[in-house]
C-alpha cells in the first residue's frame, strides 16, 4: 500500500496511490509504504529517483547501518516502533516493528510491514491541528514524539495490570491455579516492559543521530531535546516496574513453595 501526504497550512492530507500516473501529479512531503510491492517501489524510483532496497527493513541489519547519511545528503534511519498487545488485531501480542526512514529531496519516505498505532496517531493529529508540520523533518520528529507518548501510555497499562496482579498475590490464599494465572500475567507484563525499554532506547538513538547530523533548524533541535527529556523520564518508570515484577514473581513462587510443602 502506498500513501502520500501533501501539506497545506500545516495540515497533512492523505491520498492512497493506485497508479504511477496518480503519483506523478502530487507533491508530497511524506510518502508512506506499507508492505510495498515491487511495482510500487518502481513507481517511487521513476517519480523520485530513489531506489528502495529489498532488505530495507530486515531485522538482522547491522547496528552500524541503522543510522547514516549518504554523500548526496540522503538521511537513512531504521527505528523500531511498539505495538501494544491490546492493539494487535491479529492476536500476535506485543511486538516491535522495524520501520525504515529515508529523507530524500525534502520528502520523507517510510517503509514498514504493517500499520502502526503511532502512524495513525500522527495522521489524526496532523489533520486536526493547524501549523503542526512545516516540512518532512517535522513529520519524522512528530512520529518520534508520538512514539514516546505511546510508550508512556503502554507503561500506564502495565501499572494497571500489575495492580490487579498485586491484589491477587496479596490476598489471603493463593492456590496453584491462581498462582499459575498470576505468573502468566506477570510474564506478559515483563515482556511488554522490556519491549518498551528497547523501543525508547532506539528512539533516543535516532533522535541523537538527527541532532548530530545538523539538519535540524533551531526550533526542531529544541523539539528533539524535549522528546529526549520525555524519554529519559520513562526510564525510571521501566526500572520501577522491573523491580515490582520481580517482587511479585518472588512472592508468587514463595506461595507455590508453601503450598507444595
Steps between C-alpha positions, in 0.01 A plus 500: 500500500632841403369817665621853433450798728494853369534805721266799511505755787676254727241227445569164336265378230514129423448338161533132416688448173388222267681592175827655389310782332333595829840518668638724225248776573563549873765694692517311830688578816466140623472174307399200711544147364332220694616157379581650157496292185781499246278702267445772762875519560549547126253791508709662776819452299344654186337793680766591758816327380520300823577128498361317803702184582323168551653449846433851627300381804690178574535430872854365458632831367831595660478764770752720320269514196192619687586873498710660231515783248582453132741723309204649313340610828248216535432417863432134584354384832370163618281518809283258696143598586290334767169325449334435835332162540158667545528651150612182326193414294657177376559374855879499468544698819749773581785540254747746352471571128795628296443814292746638246508876444669683215518878473549565131461829316283654777266201505476242779461138387396237753493125436347243737326164491178590685298798613611655829303678774754783511450572130122503540536738795712746300263489201207583727681787672638649180152515349353677803776728628604789271866598461615175659740413217715716272718247318608136475731526802204616708312186398785284623532688829124481560511124441769460765306729732186290455709186553619627840143585596374160386770331711392705801139389450615138481689544828181627662331182380771294669445689826128420483568136417745455786256658745253223417775239536601645837143473626499129417846423638442679830162344569462259790535179295674431171444150362697338218255602229497863611881498523527366144271775370697763693832376360361513145375857553835607650688347206286695251558828683874433528522432126313821417712703741816369337372585155415853613849545642654382173266723300584820688871418486476468122306828474765673712774381264309620193440845647863534607610413147268762351636764737858412410423508126440879523200483269258637760427868539505663842132432574522137389821451700324622815203274428734202468656589837154514657414156364826367644407645840162327478671173416742539791204535736374158384819321606426529871151359441627194312762440773234524773273262312780244464549513880126463560481209257790325678331553838171354380680211334690417821182528709309271267778240492511519881128421519552207263777363723280537807217312329737222395639467851 
